[in-house]
C-alpha cells in the first residue's frame, strides 16, 4: 500500500456536486501519480456524479 498523503483539496467536506466532482478528480489524479488502485471507485463514482448533475439540470 502506498503511504503518500492524499491531496489537501479533499480534506474538507464537499458542499456541492461540483465540489464532489473536483475532489474525485483530485483522488483519481493522486491515484495515477502514486500507482494506486484506490482511484477505481473514485473514477466510477465521478462518472455517476456527472450524470446525476446533468439529469438534475434537465429537471430545473
Secondary structure, 3 states (H helix, E strand, C coil): CCCCCCCHHHCCCCCCHHHHHHHHHHHHHHHHHCCCCCHHHHHHHHHHHHHHHHHHHHHC
